[in-house]
Amino acid sequence: MLLTEKESREIAHKILQKVKADDAQVSVNSDKTSHLRFARNAFLTSGTTTERSASITVWIDGKRGASGTSDLSDEGLKAMVDQAEKVAAISPVDREYLPTLGAQKYRPVDGFAEASAEVAYDSRAKRIAEILELSESKKVISAGFHESRARSSAFATKNGNFGYERESVASLSVTARTPDGTSSGYFQRSSVDLNDLDTKHVAEQSVGKCLSGRSAKELEPGEYTVVLEPQAVGDLIGRLAFQFDARSAEEGRSPFSALGGKTKLGEKMFDERINIYSDPWNQRVPGSQSAQGGLPAEKIYFVKNGVVENLIYSRFWAKKSGKEPTPGPVNMIFEPSAKASSTAEMISSTKRGLLISRFWYIRSTDPRTASVTGLTRDGVWLIEDGKIKHPVNNFRFNQSMISMLAGGNVELIGEPERIGVGNASLLPALKLKAFNFTSRSEAV
């Protein structure tokens, strides 16, 4: 069972009563996770874990110490507090320390479903068995991971703040491969409510991509028009909203930096149809009621009609800069201000280009231009004269996310779909005029 608000408050209060330090912040969490893993068209493992834990950060004369425990007995909590205070006593001064928040008012977020906490195991096994039967009938080998997680989290400060919330997520990822290992298809989706997770759709997409990716032909790297499916967009920019950081921008370490310690706040850096924002109360991707530093979360735009609308000021950097702190993002929503296009429309309007299913092994190469490198995976197809002609080999790419989303390069934007599990985002398919592939890859 998850800890209730009353139980969490009592544990937090008990911890704070043991604190001798000048200041402290406490977290109390409980977690229930259930999974079913399958591979080679057979059930592999199944299990459920429940965990309860607490952690504390204390400050003594501006020096910081932290500790955590899964022992919530009086003795376990006292040992945790003592350890944190011992660490603080021998630590250097925390130059960015600010007193913890006093009482805040949080607007609740509805991001919890009982079905995701209390999994019906027989129903789950039946759904996965149907995926295995589909794979056998299509003569592909499938592997995947079905997970359902429910979590409660609470935090409290020595200065009187307290917050509590529950959240849940159910997800399924499936990878299908041909027996000879020459073609692969992948699909993943998640939902707050396990009952809303369409496992059949996930399986059909994965198997379909695998079958349509057989007999891939070689194609030279270069600059291509691309149609990126929502998963590929998520792989590239799923956490872009978390890069609108004022400190890195003012220190010259960000694509939003300008000369002389200034920023590009207010500049049109993106296609005018692009809106990127965070909304804790979005029903498809509900976020936390509290943002960075414990500030109450708000709906906040980072890009509006292509213009950089806000940068995130932490409490420390806001004080240093003489600004108000910004509630940071708790999710990411990318949507067009114009009419959305379907993936089919994107393909039919392409003279010559590539359809990309997914990216992986992505690494940053230059944070100042938000440039990354990585590989395509699980399906690349050549488009000619508005039709998918045939699958092609995988590629390595080098690409700036800023230039990718700039005006003149974004041709069409799709309807946002939920992508990812933790910190899920709403992201659309994109048709881009130019995307830079630097070499071929032998990976499948």
C-alpha positions as CSV (number, residue, x, y, z in Angstrom):
1,M,0.0,0.0,0.0
2,L,1.1,3.5,-0.7
3,L,1.6,5.9,2.2
4,T,-1.4,8.2,2.8
5,E,-1.0,11.9,3.2
6,K,-1.6,11.5,6.9
7,E,1.0,8.8,7.3
8,S,3.5,10.8,5.2
9,R,2.9,13.9,7.2
10,E,3.4,12.0,10.5
11,I,6.7,10.5,9.3
12,A,8.0,13.9,8.0
13,H,7.1,15.5,11.3
14,K,8.8,12.8,13.3
15,I,12.0,13.3,11.2
16,L,12.0,17.1,11.7
17,Q,11.5,16.7,15.4
18,K,14.9,14.8,15.5
19,V,16.7,17.6,13.6
20,K,19.2,19.8,15.5
21,A,20.5,21.5,12.3
22,D,19.7,25.1,11.4
23,D,17.6,24.1,8.5
24,A,16.3,20.9,6.8
25,Q,14.2,19.5,4.1
26,V,12.6,16.0,4.2
27,S,11.2,13.6,1.6
28,V,9.0,10.6,2.3
29,N,8.2,8.3,-0.6
30,S,6.4,5.0,-1.2
31,D,6.4,3.0,-4.4
32,K,4.7,0.0,-5.9
33,T,6.0,-1.4,-9.1
34,S,4.7,-4.4,-11.1
35,H,6.3,-5.8,-14.2
36,L,6.0,-8.6,-16.8
37,R,9.0,-9.1,-19.1
38,F,9.0,-11.3,-22.2
39,A,11.6,-12.4,-24.7
40,R,11.9,-14.8,-27.7
41,N,8.1,-15.0,-27.8
42,A,7.8,-16.3,-24.2
43,F,7.2,-15.0,-20.7
44,L,10.4,-14.4,-18.9
45,T,9.9,-12.7,-15.5
46,S,7.1,-11.2,-13.5
47,G,7.1,-9.6,-10.1
48,T,5.9,-6.8,-7.8
49,T,8.0,-4.7,-5.5
50,T,6.9,-2.3,-2.8
51,E,9.3,0.2,-1.2
52,R,9.1,3.0,1.4
53,S,11.9,5.4,2.0
54,A,12.8,8.7,3.5
55,S,15.7,11.2,2.9
56,I,16.8,14.4,4.5
57,T,19.1,17.3,3.6
58,V,20.3,19.5,6.5
59,W,22.3,22.7,6.8
60,I,24.5,23.6,9.7
61,D,26.2,27.0,9.5
62,G,25.6,27.0,5.8
63,K,27.2,23.5,5.4
64,R,25.1,20.8,3.7
65,G,24.7,17.1,4.5
66,A,22.3,14.5,3.3
67,S,21.2,11.0,4.0
68,G,18.5,8.5,3.2
69,T,17.0,5.3,4.6
70,S,14.4,2.6,3.9
71,D,14.1,1.9,7.7
72,L,11.2,4.1,8.8
73,S,11.3,3.0,12.5
74,D,12.2,5.6,15.1
75,E,15.7,4.2,15.3
76,G,16.2,4.2,11.5
77,L,14.9,7.8,11.2
78,K,17.2,9.0,14.0
79,A,20.2,7.3,12.4
80,M,19.4,9.0,9.1
81,V,19.2,12.4,10.7
82,D,22.4,11.8,12.7
83,Q,24.3,10.8,9.5
84,A,23.1,13.9,7.6
85,E,24.2,16.2,10.4
86,K,27.6,14.4,10.7
87,V,28.1,14.9,6.9
88,A,27.2,18.6,7.2
89,A,29.7,19.1,10.0
90,I,32.6,18.1,7.9
91,S,31.4,19.6,4.6
92,P,32.5,22.9,2.9
93,V,30.0,25.8,3.0
94,D,27.2,25.5,0.5
95,R,27.7,28.7,-1.4
96,E,24.2,28.4,-3.0
97,Y,22.3,27.7,0.1
98,L,19.0,29.6,0.6
99,P,16.6,29.0,3.5
100,T,14.1,26.3,2.7
101,L,10.6,27.5,1.8
102,G,7.9,28.3,4.2
103,A,4.3,27.2,3.7
104,Q,3.3,27.2,0.0
105,K,-0.1,26.6,-1.6
106,Y,-0.2,23.8,-4.1
107,R,-3.0,23.2,-6.6
108,P,-3.6,19.4,-6.7
109,V,-2.9,17.4,-9.9
110,D,-5.0,14.4,-10.9
111,G,-2.3,12.0,-12.1
112,F,-3.2,8.8,-10.3
113,A,-5.3,5.8,-11.3
114,E,-6.1,2.9,-9.0
115,A,-5.9,0.3,-11.8
116,S,-2.2,1.1,-12.2
117,A,-1.6,0.5,-8.5
118,E,-3.6,-2.7,-8.2
119,V,-2.7,-4.7,-11.3
120,A,-5.0,-7.5,-12.4
121,Y,-2.3,-10.1,-13.1
122,D,-4.4,-12.5,-15.1
123,S,-5.7,-9.7,-17.4
124,R,-2.1,-8.5,-18.0
125,A,-0.9,-12.0,-18.8
126,K,-3.7,-12.5,-21.3
127,R,-2.8,-9.2,-23.1
128,I,0.9,-10.2,-23.3
129,A,0.0,-13.7,-24.5
130,E,-2.0,-12.1,-27.4
131,I,1.2,-10.2,-28.3
132,L,3.2,-13.4,-28.3
133,E,0.6,-15.2,-30.5
134,L,0.7,-12.3,-33.0
135,S,4.5,-12.5,-33.1
136,E,4.4,-16.3,-33.7
137,S,1.8,-15.9,-36.5
138,K,3.8,-13.2,-38.2
139,K,7.0,-15.2,-37.8
140,V,8.9,-12.5,-35.9
141,I,10.6,-12.7,-32.5
142,S,9.4,-10.3,-29.9
143,A,10.7,-9.0,-26.6
144,G,9.2,-6.4,-24.4
145,F,8.5,-4.9,-21.0
146,H,5.2,-4.2,-19.4
147,E,5.4,-2.1,-16.2
148,S,2.9,-0.4,-13.9
149,R,4.0,1.9,-11.2
150,A,2.2,3.9,-8.5
151,R,4.0,6.3,-6.2
152,S,3.3,8.7,-3.4
153,S,5.7,11.5,-2.5
154,A,5.8,14.0,0.3
155,F,8.2,16.7,1.3
156,A,8.5,19.0,4.3
157,T,10.8,21.8,5.5
158,K,11.9,23.0,8.9
159,N,10.3,26.3,7.9
160,G,6.8,24.9,7.7
161,N,6.2,23.8,4.1
162,F,4.6,20.5,3.2
163,G,3.4,18.9,0.0
164,Y,1.9,15.4,-0.8
165,E,0.8,13.8,-4.1
166,R,0.3,10.5,-5.8
167,E,1.0,9.5,-9.4
168,S,0.9,6.5,-11.5
169,V,2.0,5.3,-15.0
170,A,1.6,2.1,-17.0
171,S,3.7,1.4,-20.0
172,L,4.5,-1.2,-22.7
173,S,7.5,-1.4,-25.0
174,V,7.8,-4.1,-27.7
175,T,10.7,-4.8,-30.0
176,A,10.1,-7.3,-32.8
177,R,12.9,-8.7,-35.0
178,T,13.1,-11.1,-37.9
179,P,14.6,-14.5,-37.1
180,D,17.7,-13.6,-39.2
181,G,18.2,-10.4,-37.3
182,T,18.2,-8.1,-40.3
183,S,15.1,-6.1,-39.5
184,S,13.7,-4.7,-36.3
185,G,10.6,-2.7,-35.2
186,Y,10.0,-0.9,-31.9
187,F,7.0,0.9,-30.4
188,Q,6.3,2.2,-26.9
189,R,3.4,4.0,-25.2
190,S,2.3,4.8,-21.7
191,S,-0.7,6.1,-19.8
192,V,-1.7,7.2,-16.3
193,D,-4.3,4.6,-16.2
194,L,-3.4,1.0,-17.0
195,N,-6.9,0.5,-18.5
196,D,-6.2,3.2,-21.2
197,L,-3.0,1.4,-22.4
198,D,-3.7,0.0,-25.9
199,T,-1.3,-3.0,-25.8
200,K,-2.7,-4.4,-29.1
201,H,-1.8,-1.2,-30.9
202,V,1.7,-1.2,-29.5
203,A,2.3,-4.8,-30.6
204,E,0.8,-4.2,-34.1
205,Q,3.0,-1.2,-34.6
206,S,6.2,-2.9,-33.6
207,V,5.5,-6.0,-35.6
208,G,4.4,-4.0,-38.7
209,K,7.6,-1.9,-38.6
210,C,9.7,-5.0,-38.4
211,L,8.0,-6.7,-41.4
212,S,8.2,-3.5,-43.5
213,G,11.9,-3.1,-42.7
214,R,13.0,-6.3,-44.3
215,S,15.5,-6.3,-47.2
216,A,16.8,-2.8,-46.6
217,K,18.8,-1.3,-49.4
218,E,22.0,0.8,-49.0
219,L,21.7,4.5,-49.2
220,E,24.5,7.1,-48.9
221,P,24.5,9.6,-46.0
222,G,23.9,13.3,-46.6
223,E,21.3,16.0,-46.0
224,Y,17.8,14.7,-46.4
225,T,14.2,15.9,-45.9
226,V,12.8,13.8,-43.1
227,V,9.5,12.8,-41.6
228,L,10.1,12.1,-37.9
229,E,7.5,9.9,-36.1
230,P,6.6,11.2,-32.6
231,Q,8.9,8.6,-31.0
232,A,11.9,9.9,-33.0
233,V,10.9,13.5,-32.0
234,G,10.8,12.4,-28.4
235,D,14.2,10.7,-28.6
236,L,15.7,14.0,-29.8
237,I,13.9,16.7,-27.9
238,G,11.8,15.0,-25.2
239,R,13.5,17.1,-22.5
240,L,14.1,20.3,-24.4
241,A,11.8,22.2,-22.0
242,F,14.3,21.6,-19.2
243,Q,17.1,23.4,-21.2
244,F,15.5,26.8,-20.9
245,D,17.8,27.6,-18.0
246,A,18.5,31.2,-17.2
247,R,21.8,30.6,-15.4
248,S,23.4,28.6,-18.3
249,A,22.1,31.2,-20.8
250,E,23.5,34.2,-18.8
251,E,26.8,32.4,-18.3
252,G,27.2,31.8,-22.1
253,R,26.7,28.0,-22.0
254,S,23.4,27.7,-23.7
255,P,21.7,28.1,-27.2
256,F,19.8,30.9,-25.5
257,S,22.9,32.9,-24.6
258,A,23.7,36.2,-26.3
259,L,26.8,38.4,-26.1
260,G,27.7,40.3,-23.0
261,G,26.0,38.0,-20.6
262,K,22.6,38.7,-22.2
263,T,20.0,36.1,-23.3
264,K,17.8,35.6,-26.4
265,L,14.7,35.9,-24.3
266,G,12.0,37.5,-26.6
267,E,13.8,36.5,-29.8
268,K,12.1,34.3,-32.5
269,M,14.4,31.3,-32.6
270,F,11.9,28.7,-33.7
271,D,9.3,28.3,-36.5
272,E,6.4,30.6,-35.8
273,R,4.0,27.6,-35.5
274,I,5.8,26.1,-32.6
275,N,4.6,26.3,-29.0
276,I,6.4,24.6,-26.2
277,Y,5.1,24.8,-22.7
278,S,4.6,23.0,-19.4
279,D,1.1,22.4,-17.9
280,P,0.8,20.4,-14.7
281,W,-2.9,19.9,-15.2
282,N,-2.8,18.5,-18.7
283,Q,-4.9,15.3,-18.4
284,R,-2.8,13.3,-20.9
285,V,0.6,14.1,-19.3
286,P,-0.2,15.4,-15.8
287,G,2.9,16.8,-14.0
288,S,3.8,17.4,-10.4
289,Q,2.1,20.1,-8.3
290,S,5.5,21.3,-7.3
291,A,8.3,22.5,-9.6
292,Q,12.0,23.1,-9.0
293,G,13.0,24.1,-5.5
294,G,9.5,23.2,-4.2
295,L,7.9,26.2,-5.9
296,P,4.2,25.7,-6.8
297,A,4.0,24.5,-10.4
298,E,2.3,26.7,-13.0
299,K,1.4,26.5,-16.7
300,I,4.3,28.3,-18.3
301,Y,5.3,28.9,-22.0
302,F,8.9,28.6,-23.0
303,V,8.3,29.1,-26.7
304,K,5.2,30.8,-28.0
305,N,4.7,31.2,-31.8
306,G,8.4,30.6,-32.2
307,V,9.5,33.2,-29.7
308,V,11.5,32.4,-26.5
309,E,8.9,33.4,-23.9
310,N,10.5,32.4,-20.6
311,L,13.7,31.2,-19.0
312,I,13.9,29.2,-15.8
313,Y,15.3,31.1,-12.8
314,S,16.2,28.9,-9.8
315,R,15.7,30.5,-6.4
316,F,19.5,31.0,-6.1
317,W,20.0,32.4,-9.5
318,A,16.9,34.6,-9.3
319,K,18.3,36.2,-6.1
320,K,21.7,36.7,-7.6
321,S,20.1,38.3,-10.7
322,G,17.5,40.4,-9.0
323,K,14.7,38.4,-10.6
324,E,11.7,36.4,-9.4
325,P,12.2,32.6,-9.4
326,T,10.5,30.7,-12.1
327,P,8.5,27.5,-11.5
328,G,10.3,25.2,-13.9
329,P,8.7,22.6,-16.2
330,V,7.1,19.5,-14.8
331,N,6.3,18.1,-18.3
332,M,6.7,19.2,-21.9
333,I,4.0,19.9,-24.5
334,F,4.9,20.7,-28.1
335,E,2.0,21.7,-30.2
336,P,1.4,23.6,-33.4
337,S,-0.5,26.9,-33.5
338,A,-1.6,26.0,-37.0
339,K,-3.6,23.0,-38.3
340,A,-1.9,19.7,-37.6
341,S,-0.9,17.4,-40.4
342,S,-1.0,13.6,-40.4
343,T,2.1,11.5,-41.0
344,A,0.4,10.3,-44.2
345,E,0.1,13.9,-45.4
346,M,3.8,14.5,-44.5
347,I,4.8,11.4,-46.6
348,S,2.6,12.2,-49.6
349,S,4.0,15.8,-49.8
350,T,7.6,14.6,-49.8
351,K,9.4,14.4,-53.2
352,R,12.4,12.6,-51.8
353,G,13.3,12.0,-48.1
354,L,13.4,9.6,-45.2
355,L,10.9,8.3,-42.8
356,I,12.5,7.8,-39.3
357,S,10.9,5.7,-36.7
358,R,13.4,6.1,-33.8
359,F,16.7,7.5,-32.6
360,W,19.0,6.1,-29.9
361,Y,22.4,6.4,-28.2
362,I,22.1,10.2,-28.4
363,R,24.9,12.3,-27.0
364,S,25.4,16.0,-26.7
365,T,28.2,17.5,-28.8
366,D,27.7,21.3,-28.2
367,P,25.3,22.6,-25.5
368,R,25.6,26.1,-27.0
369,T,23.8,25.1,-30.2
370,A,21.9,22.1,-28.6
371,S,23.8,19.9,-31.1
372,V,23.6,16.1,-30.6
373,T,24.8,13.0,-32.4
374,G,23.3,9.5,-32.4
375,L,21.9,6.7,-34.6
376,T,18.7,5.8,-36.2
377,R,17.2,2.5,-35.1
378,D,14.3,0.1,-35.7
379,G,13.2,1.4,-39.1
380,V,14.3,3.9,-41.8
381,W,12.4,4.1,-45.1
382,L,13.1,6.0,-48.4
383,I,10.3,8.2,-49.6
384,E,10.0,9.1,-53.3
385,D,7.3,11.0,-55.1
386,G,5.0,10.9,-52.0
387,K,5.2,7.2,-51.3
388,I,7.4,4.9,-49.2
389,K,9.7,3.1,-51.7
390,H,11.7,0.7,-49.6
391,P,13.6,0.4,-46.3
392,V,17.2,1.6,-46.1
393,N,20.2,1.2,-43.8
394,N,20.6,3.0,-40.5
395,F,22.6,6.3,-40.2
396,R,24.6,8.3,-37.7
397,F,23.6,11.9,-37.5
398,N,24.9,15.2,-36.2
399,Q,22.3,17.9,-35.8
400,S,21.5,21.1,-33.9
401,M,18.1,21.0,-32.3
402,I,17.8,24.8,-32.7
403,S,18.4,24.8,-36.4
404,M,16.3,21.8,-36.8
405,L,13.3,23.6,-35.4
406,A,14.0,27.0,-36.9
407,G,11.8,28.9,-39.3
408,G,12.3,27.7,-42.8
409,N,13.2,24.1,-41.8
410,V,10.0,23.0,-40.3
411,E,7.5,22.1,-43.1
412,L,4.7,20.3,-41.3
413,I,3.8,19.6,-37.7
414,G,1.5,16.7,-36.5
415,E,-0.9,16.2,-33.7
416,P,0.9,15.7,-30.3
417,E,1.0,12.2,-28.9
418,R,2.1,11.0,-25.4
419,I,5.7,9.8,-25.6
420,G,7.9,8.4,-22.8
421,V,7.2,7.0,-19.3
422,G,8.7,9.1,-16.5
423,N,8.3,12.9,-17.3
424,A,6.1,11.9,-20.3
425,S,5.7,14.5,-23.1
426,L,3.2,15.4,-25.7
427,L,5.1,15.5,-29.0
428,P,4.1,15.6,-32.7
429,A,5.5,14.1,-35.8
430,L,7.5,16.5,-37.8
431,K,8.4,17.0,-41.4
432,L,11.8,18.8,-41.7
433,K,13.3,20.3,-44.8
434,A,16.9,19.2,-43.9
435,F,18.5,16.8,-41.5
436,N,22.2,15.9,-41.5
437,F,23.2,12.3,-41.7
438,T,27.0,11.9,-41.5
439,S,27.6,8.1,-42.1
440,R,26.0,4.8,-42.5
441,S,25.5,2.4,-39.6
442,E,25.5,-1.4,-39.7
443,A,23.2,-1.5,-36.6
444,V,19.7,-2.8,-37.1
